[in-house]
Amino acid sequence: MATLLRAPAGPLLLLLALSASLASASHFRAGKTTWRTTGDGNLEITLTSSWRTGSSGGYTTLYSDCGIQFTQSMSETDGNTYLDAAGNSYYTLTSTRVVSKPASDCTFMVDDCCRISNLVFGSDGDMILQTKYTSGVSMSPTPTNPAIMQVPKAASGASSSVFVPVTPAPGSTFSCSLVPGGLSSVSSTLSVATETGGCRVSWANSALNAQDKAPVTLRITSGTIYTDTDFILEIANASPGSPPSTVVTANGAVVAQGSTLEFAVGTTYTVTFTTTDPDEGATLSGLRVGSLPAGATLTGLSPGSSPLISTFTWTPTAINQIGTVQVLFSDQTNKQTTASFAYASVAPAGIPVVTVPADITEEANVAGGRVVVFEASATDDKDESVALVCVPASGATFPVGTTTVTCTAGPDTDGNTGTASFHVTITDKAAPTFIDGEGAPAIPPADMTIEATCPDGAPATIKTPRAADTEDPSPTVVCERLGDGKALTDLFPLGATVVTCTAKDRTGNAASVQFTVTVVDKIAPVIGVPAPNVFAEGTSESGAEVSYTVTVADLVTPRIEPSCTPASGSVFPFGSTTVTCTAKDAAGNTNTATFLVTVTNCAFSGFRPPVENPPLVNLVSTQQNLPLKWGLGGYFGMNILAPGYPRLVAVACGSFTGTVTPAGQPWSSPTPATSFLKYDTTESRYMIGYDLKGRTVINTCYQLQLQFTTCPNQIFMAYLNAIRNK
């Protein structure tokens, strides 16, 4: 009849933080968090905490790294007022919330301040409690204990102990240990042992006094999961009298500590707590610690004389209900004792017993979920074999989420049927993968560099990558720009813009790739200069003031001022001057262009008498000094004659074209030509005497040529025919 139940294992972390905001410190007495999976595949979390009466605003908040959070309400008390040995009262909050089962493993942590002050160690210290959750396990190992557990003062060199009952998950084992619980270390006066049905905590307290208290953080571990419970050990009052004691009986038999009682569905059972006190006139009372199974009652806890008879009554309606019933009994001197038993509801005799696997959690591996194969069996105390049908059946494709599998055995020859159920949870934790056109895994899109086409940037052609998913045949892929929130069809600005493409399946799993679109401006401005040669008419001997227009066009930088040397509006000398223009855009791209400014004065009005102008021919003597006179429309300085001019070129008589062997060299003198050149301001003309002696020979025709520095590309001439020597 006594069946020992044990506890779970697994990896899922829920982080619990007990957080208190109190007007006064020294308030916390006890706390723990437990959890179990529900029939619909959710998670039921129970948070328990105990506080000193009068702790203004005490509360506990549950936090987690899996998105679960809730805060206890001050109204969620169990309705009891508990006392310690000194008569100080405390209350207990018990909060239960049903939440969606986390998709991954997590760890609960209790990290808060402050413990009550009158402790033999750890006074006012922080506490840290942890509870761990993992998928595939039906419940956490669940300790049951009041906030304060009394022990007698031990004899010298000995210890006193208490028993903390533990309800583990079906089919699992557990072990007990002590952890610091926010203190620097576990006190050397404390120890713990794992016993059938629970943990025995011992305290070497012989050197201490009545009402001394010690904090205990007890950890119950099952595989990779564990539950911490924080409570206080207290030395009972030394006098007067002795503490009460309780005997638990069922069907007339004493229930040993740590035993589990089996209750058949449909049958009514009673369990009796008989509490006695050796002290004459003792008044006893009881307080239930924790909860009762659904439909159960516990009577006879009101104050009364010894013996106090308390009765637990229960008619279970479903199998596989497990837990612990615990009662805290006290006398009028606040001496206390606890009594408990574990319970488990089972199928009644004669009904087929169905055995199903523990809850199954698997990752989806096909579109629509996963094919799950499981084993279930049924036995009957009368029939050798009995039909068993499970819905959904083994080998079915289970969708993502939690599906309840119900297995029904029978009817047997008596018409009885038995059922059992378990849960199959198919998770989809795998994110989609990006693929190429052939369906193979694809590398992320390459970074792009494009040339700006306008001041606002440039358009970019973004090809949305493809994705595949194990469970979802059509995962969505969305690409977006980071930072500016604009559409991909909008212009990309100058600089780097990160594009993120996210593939998401219907479960919400997502994978992302990133690449960068960089818009650059590497094209230099285009400089528009005047025609390759700008011509200007000289206005003074210095040349002419010339203005010109240079334009700059750039795709990105809207306004660029060119820098030209010599600048527009400068005085350009006669001849050709190279103008160099430079333009730089905002990106630093530079371009250069050049053009020529040519200043001339070709306003030669012809030779003045006595020299005739073509086509007339001047008949001259080889010994003659020929006066040359001309006007240029003004005075342009005395350096207007190009080097080597005037000069004679022997030509054919008649046509005055072609060349023959010159009759002489161009006139020259060690004295600069300007000393022979004159300018007549009254007649606005230049004049120079050109000696033909030694330059001409008789019966030879010549072109008398002039070229001016103000008109370097033209030659002006007169025709000469040397017909005599005198």
TALINQUI-V549418 format. One record per run of one state. SS is the DSSP state (H for helix, E for strand, L for the rest). FROM is the first residue (numbers start at 1). TO is the last residue. Records with the same first field share a line. If there is no record, write none. Layout:
BEGIN
SS->FROM-TO / FROM-TO
END
This chain:
BEGIN
L->1-27 / 38-42 / 53-60 / 63-69 / 72-76 / 78-81 / 84-88 / 100-105 / 113-114 / 116-126 / 134-138 / 140-141 / 145-147 / 152-159 / 168-174 / 179-189 / 196-197 / 204-212 / 223-224 / 236-244 / 251-252 / 255-259 / 265-267 / 277-282 / 290-296 / 300-303 / 306-307 / 316-321 / 332-335 / 347-352 / 356-359 / 364-365 / 367-368 / 372-376 / 380-387 / 392-396 / 399-400 / 411-416 / 428-432 / 436-440 / 442-447 / 452-453 / 455-456 / 459-465 / 469-475 / 482-491 / 493-494 / 505-509 / 521-525 / 529-532 / 538-539 / 541-542 / 547-550 / 554-562 / 566-569 / 573-574 / 585-589 / 601-606 / 608-616 / 622-624 / 631-640 / 642-646 / 652-672 / 676-677 / 681-684 / 692-699 / 709-710 / 725-726
E->28-37 / 43-52 / 61-62 / 70-71 / 77-77 / 82-83 / 89-99 / 106-112 / 115-115 / 127-133 / 139-139 / 142-144 / 148-151 / 160-167 / 175-178 / 190-195 / 198-203 / 213-222 / 225-235 / 245-250 / 253-254 / 260-264 / 268-276 / 283-289 / 297-299 / 304-305 / 308-315 / 322-331 / 336-346 / 353-355 / 360-363 / 366-366 / 369-371 / 377-379 / 388-391 / 397-398 / 401-410 / 417-427 / 433-435 / 441-441 / 448-451 / 454-454 / 457-458 / 466-468 / 476-481 / 492-492 / 495-504 / 510-520 / 526-528 / 533-537 / 540-540 / 543-546 / 551-553 / 563-565 / 570-572 / 575-584 / 590-600 / 607-607 / 617-621 / 625-630 / 641-641 / 647-651 / 678-680 / 685-691 / 700-708 / 711-724
H->673-675
END
